[in-house]
Amino acid sequence: RQWFSLPEPIGCRLLSREVNMTRREFIGLIGGIAAAWPLNAGAQQITKVPRIGVLWHAGNEQEEAMNLGALRKGLNDLGYVEGKNIELMNRFADEHYDRFDALAAELVEAKVDIIVASVQSAAVSAKRATTKVPIVLAYGGDFVTAGLAQSLAHPGGNVTGLSSILIDLAAKYLKILKDSIPNLSVVALLYNPKVNWRAFVSEVQNAADSLRISLHVVEVGSLDQLREGFSAIVNSHAQAVLLTPDGLFYQQRKRIADLAIANGVPTIGWMGEVVEAGALMSYGANTPDLFRRAATYVDKIGR
């Protein structure tokens, strides 16, 4: 087993423009000292604790423990302590991305100061819900194609964050597989049609054509379709499986690895955690580090 993983994000681009808020919208100082203001002469000061809404793709805190822990550590390193000078309002979609719209609207209704989106689909829903509340995308794809920014240099709007351009790695995944598996000629791409990864699929297909590899796209949009999907993979005589970087496949990484091993098909994914679950290889960004770094955006916006 080989683990291809890098300590720093691959193809990670930072949006150069920061989103600013007014003092009325976000009042907070690092180190536990909150800003305060008098209501009238002689009145006691009232402290406002910033409320950060977080849209997670998984089902609960346990499933998001790694990235939630990284976000909390990033905030703690900057002097924020939950329950004292910051409040996290976590919302979980349980891999049902159609729930993001309602969850984002709920956070806006709760008057959060910032929304952190764990995946691109969550940021798209948050942007639909508000044009005023700043949105930080911790793990995004192509901001421009998704309609989240006008350009990387001048994004405009209320969305900022980190972009891990996995589309740029499409050819690299197939090259790694071809270098690792003798006489590789057939690869299956596991794809969730409920998420807009069409550009990634197109790039993988282009790379497959240039490497003279036959690519079979296998659609799996739910947990119930996984076993059926692997039956299709076996029937296609695929010699390896490439996972589209999707929340469903992250959540089900252990089951996918077990099915791949049971069917004797090596698998490559986009993050080290799929290798820990049993996949053969991974290549991509250090995901927890992206969430730790997202905390710096929360801090900068609140200053």
C-alpha positions as CSV (number, residue, x, y, z in Angstrom):
1,R,0.0,0.0,0.0
2,Q,1.3,3.4,-0.9
3,W,0.0,6.7,0.5
4,F,0.4,9.7,-1.7
5,S,-0.4,12.7,0.5
6,L,1.1,16.1,0.9
7,P,1.3,18.2,4.0
8,E,0.2,21.4,2.1
9,P,-2.8,21.8,-0.1
10,I,-2.4,20.9,-3.8
11,G,-3.8,23.4,-6.2
12,C,-5.0,25.4,-3.3
13,R,-5.8,29.0,-4.2
14,L,-6.7,31.7,-1.8
15,L,-9.2,34.3,-2.8
16,S,-7.3,37.6,-2.4
17,R,-10.2,39.8,-1.4
18,E,-11.4,39.7,2.2
19,V,-15.0,40.3,3.2
20,N,-15.5,43.1,5.7
21,M,-18.3,43.6,8.1
22,T,-19.5,46.7,10.1
23,R,-18.9,46.8,13.8
24,R,-22.7,46.6,14.3
25,E,-22.7,43.3,12.5
26,F,-19.7,41.7,14.1
27,I,-18.1,42.9,17.3
28,G,-15.3,40.9,18.8
29,L,-11.7,41.0,19.9
30,I,-9.1,38.2,20.2
31,G,-8.2,36.9,23.6
32,G,-11.6,36.7,25.1
33,I,-12.1,40.4,25.4
34,A,-15.3,41.3,23.7
35,A,-16.3,44.7,22.6
36,A,-19.1,46.4,24.6
37,W,-21.1,49.6,24.5
38,P,-23.2,51.5,27.0
39,L,-27.0,51.5,26.5
40,N,-27.2,54.7,28.5
41,A,-25.4,56.6,31.1
42,G,-24.7,54.4,34.2
43,A,-26.0,51.3,32.5
44,Q,-24.1,48.0,32.6
45,Q,-22.2,47.1,29.5
46,I,-23.6,44.3,27.3
47,T,-21.2,41.8,25.6
48,K,-22.1,40.4,22.2
49,V,-20.6,37.0,21.4
50,P,-20.1,36.4,17.7
51,R,-22.2,33.6,16.3
52,I,-20.7,31.5,13.6
53,G,-23.0,29.2,11.6
54,V,-21.3,26.1,10.1
55,L,-22.9,24.0,7.3
56,W,-21.5,20.5,7.4
57,H,-22.1,17.8,4.8
58,A,-22.1,14.8,7.2
59,G,-24.7,13.7,9.7
60,N,-23.3,14.7,13.1
61,E,-20.3,16.0,15.1
62,Q,-18.8,12.5,15.3
63,E,-18.7,12.1,11.6
64,E,-17.2,15.6,11.2
65,A,-14.9,15.2,14.2
66,M,-11.7,15.6,12.1
67,N,-12.6,18.8,10.3
68,L,-14.7,20.3,13.1
69,G,-11.8,19.7,15.5
70,A,-9.4,21.4,13.0
71,L,-11.7,24.4,12.8
72,R,-12.0,24.6,16.5
73,K,-8.2,24.4,16.9
74,G,-7.8,27.2,14.4
75,L,-10.2,29.4,16.3
76,N,-8.6,28.5,19.7
77,D,-5.1,29.3,18.3
78,L,-6.4,32.8,17.5
79,G,-7.8,33.3,21.0
80,Y,-11.4,32.2,20.6
81,V,-13.0,30.0,23.2
82,E,-16.4,28.5,22.5
83,G,-19.0,29.5,25.0
84,K,-17.0,32.6,26.1
85,N,-16.1,34.8,23.1
86,I,-17.5,32.9,20.2
87,E,-20.5,30.5,19.5
88,L,-20.5,27.8,16.8
89,M,-23.9,26.9,15.5
90,N,-23.4,23.6,13.6
91,R,-25.9,22.3,11.1
92,F,-25.6,18.9,9.5
93,A,-27.0,17.9,6.1
94,D,-26.3,14.1,6.5
95,E,-25.1,14.0,2.9
96,H,-28.5,15.2,1.7
97,Y,-27.3,18.3,-0.2
98,D,-30.9,19.4,-0.9
99,R,-31.1,20.2,2.8
100,F,-28.5,23.0,2.6
101,D,-31.0,25.6,1.4
102,A,-33.2,25.1,4.5
103,L,-30.2,24.9,6.8
104,A,-28.6,28.1,5.4
105,A,-31.9,29.9,5.7
106,E,-32.2,28.8,9.3
107,L,-28.8,30.2,10.1
108,V,-29.6,33.5,8.4
109,E,-32.9,33.7,10.4
110,A,-30.8,33.1,13.5
111,K,-28.8,36.2,12.7
112,V,-25.4,34.5,12.6
113,D,-22.5,36.9,11.9
114,I,-20.6,34.6,9.5
115,I,-21.4,31.3,7.8
116,V,-18.7,28.7,7.3
117,A,-19.4,26.2,4.5
118,S,-17.7,22.9,4.6
119,V,-18.3,22.1,0.9
120,Q,-19.0,24.1,-2.2
121,S,-22.7,23.1,-2.4
122,A,-23.2,24.5,1.1
123,A,-21.6,27.8,0.0
124,V,-23.9,28.0,-3.0
125,S,-27.0,27.5,-0.8
126,A,-25.7,30.1,1.7
127,K,-25.2,32.6,-1.1
128,R,-28.8,32.0,-2.2
129,A,-29.9,32.6,1.4
130,T,-28.1,35.9,1.9
131,T,-26.1,38.6,0.1
132,K,-25.1,40.3,3.4
133,V,-23.8,37.7,5.8
134,P,-20.1,36.9,4.9
135,I,-19.5,33.3,3.8
136,V,-16.3,31.4,4.3
137,L,-15.8,28.3,2.1
138,A,-13.3,26.0,3.8
139,Y,-13.0,23.4,1.0
140,G,-14.1,24.6,-2.4
141,G,-13.7,23.8,-6.0
142,D,-13.9,26.3,-8.8
143,F,-15.4,29.4,-7.2
144,V,-16.0,31.1,-10.5
145,T,-17.7,28.2,-12.3
146,A,-19.9,27.7,-9.2
147,G,-21.0,31.3,-9.3
148,L,-19.5,32.2,-6.0
149,A,-17.0,34.7,-7.4
150,Q,-16.5,36.9,-10.4
151,S,-12.8,35.9,-10.5
152,L,-10.2,34.7,-8.1
153,A,-8.4,38.0,-8.1
154,H,-11.5,40.1,-7.6
155,P,-14.3,37.8,-6.3
156,G,-16.8,40.5,-5.3
157,G,-19.9,39.5,-3.4
158,N,-19.9,38.0,0.1
159,V,-18.0,34.7,-0.4
160,T,-14.3,34.1,0.3
161,G,-12.3,31.1,1.5
162,L,-10.0,28.4,0.2
163,S,-10.2,26.7,-3.2
164,S,-8.7,23.3,-3.7
165,I,-8.8,23.0,-7.5
166,L,-9.1,19.2,-7.7
167,I,-9.9,19.5,-11.4
168,D,-6.3,20.4,-12.0
169,L,-5.3,17.0,-10.5
170,A,-7.5,14.9,-12.8
171,A,-4.7,13.8,-15.0
172,K,-2.4,13.2,-12.1
173,Y,-4.8,10.6,-10.5
174,L,-4.7,8.5,-13.7
175,K,-1.0,8.9,-14.1
176,I,-0.4,7.6,-10.6
177,L,-2.6,4.6,-11.3
178,K,-0.9,3.9,-14.6
179,D,2.5,4.1,-13.0
180,S,1.3,1.7,-10.2
181,I,-0.7,-0.9,-12.1
182,P,1.0,-2.8,-15.0
183,N,-0.9,-2.7,-18.3
184,L,-3.7,-0.5,-16.9
185,S,-6.3,0.0,-19.6
186,V,-9.7,0.3,-17.8
187,V,-10.5,2.6,-14.9
188,A,-13.9,3.2,-13.2
189,L,-14.8,6.7,-11.9
190,L,-17.2,6.6,-9.0
191,Y,-19.4,9.7,-9.4
192,N,-22.3,11.3,-7.4
193,P,-24.7,12.8,-10.0
194,K,-26.4,14.9,-7.3
195,V,-23.3,17.1,-7.0
196,N,-21.9,19.3,-9.8
197,W,-18.6,17.6,-10.5
198,R,-19.1,17.5,-14.3
199,A,-16.0,19.6,-14.9
200,F,-13.9,17.1,-12.9
201,V,-15.5,14.2,-14.8
202,S,-14.7,15.9,-18.1
203,E,-11.1,16.4,-17.2
204,V,-10.7,12.8,-16.1
205,Q,-12.2,11.7,-19.4
206,N,-9.7,13.9,-21.3
207,A,-6.8,12.5,-19.3
208,A,-8.0,9.0,-19.9
209,D,-8.2,9.6,-23.7
210,S,-4.6,11.0,-23.7
211,L,-3.4,8.0,-21.7
212,R,-5.3,5.5,-23.8
213,I,-7.4,4.4,-20.8
214,S,-11.0,3.3,-21.1
215,L,-13.0,5.2,-18.5
216,H,-16.3,3.9,-17.1
217,V,-18.3,6.5,-15.2
218,V,-20.4,4.8,-12.5
219,E,-23.1,6.9,-10.9
220,V,-23.7,6.4,-7.2
221,G,-26.0,9.0,-5.6
222,S,-26.9,7.2,-2.3
223,L,-25.7,4.6,0.2
224,D,-28.2,2.1,-1.3
225,Q,-26.5,2.3,-4.7
226,L,-23.0,1.5,-3.6
227,R,-23.2,-2.3,-3.9
228,E,-24.9,-2.0,-7.3
229,G,-22.2,0.5,-8.3
230,F,-19.4,-2.0,-7.5
231,S,-21.2,-4.7,-9.4
232,A,-21.1,-2.3,-12.4
233,I,-17.4,-1.7,-11.8
234,V,-16.7,-5.5,-11.8
235,N,-18.8,-6.0,-14.9
236,S,-16.8,-3.3,-16.7
237,H,-13.6,-5.2,-15.9
238,A,-12.1,-2.1,-14.4
239,Q,-8.6,-2.5,-13.0
240,A,-8.8,0.4,-10.6
241,V,-11.4,2.9,-9.1
242,L,-11.0,6.7,-8.9
243,L,-13.3,8.4,-6.4
244,T,-14.8,11.7,-7.2
245,P,-14.0,14.1,-4.3
246,D,-17.5,14.0,-2.8
247,G,-19.0,14.1,0.7
248,L,-21.0,10.9,0.2
249,F,-17.8,9.0,-0.7
250,Y,-16.0,10.5,2.3
251,Q,-18.8,9.5,4.7
252,Q,-18.9,6.0,3.2
253,R,-15.1,5.6,2.7
254,K,-14.8,2.5,4.9
255,R,-17.6,0.7,3.1
256,I,-16.2,1.7,-0.3
257,A,-12.8,0.4,0.7
258,D,-14.3,-2.9,1.9
259,L,-16.2,-3.3,-1.3
260,A,-13.1,-2.5,-3.4
261,I,-11.0,-5.0,-1.4
262,A,-13.6,-7.7,-1.6
263,N,-13.7,-7.3,-5.4
264,G,-9.9,-7.0,-5.8
265,V,-10.0,-3.5,-7.2
266,P,-7.5,-0.9,-6.0
267,T,-8.9,2.6,-5.2
268,I,-7.4,6.1,-5.3
269,G,-9.0,9.0,-3.5
270,W,-8.4,12.7,-2.9
271,M,-7.5,12.7,0.8
272,G,-5.5,10.7,3.3
273,E,-8.5,9.6,5.3
274,V,-9.7,7.3,2.5
275,V,-6.4,5.5,2.8
276,E,-6.8,5.1,6.5
277,A,-10.2,3.6,5.7
278,G,-8.6,1.0,3.4
279,A,-8.1,2.6,0.0
280,L,-4.8,1.9,-1.7
281,M,-3.8,5.5,-2.5
282,S,-4.7,9.2,-2.1
283,Y,-3.4,12.4,-3.6
284,G,-4.6,15.8,-2.7
285,A,-4.9,18.5,-0.1
286,N,-4.4,18.2,3.7
287,T,-8.1,18.7,4.4
288,P,-8.0,19.4,8.2
289,D,-5.4,22.1,7.5
290,L,-7.8,23.8,5.2
291,F,-10.4,23.9,8.0
292,R,-7.8,25.2,10.4
293,R,-6.9,27.9,8.0
294,A,-10.5,28.8,7.4
295,A,-10.6,30.0,11.0
296,T,-8.2,32.8,10.0
297,Y,-10.8,34.1,7.6
298,V,-13.4,34.1,10.4
299,D,-11.0,36.1,12.5
300,K,-10.0,38.6,9.7
301,I,-13.7,39.2,8.8
302,G,-14.5,39.9,12.4
303,R,-11.7,42.4,13.0
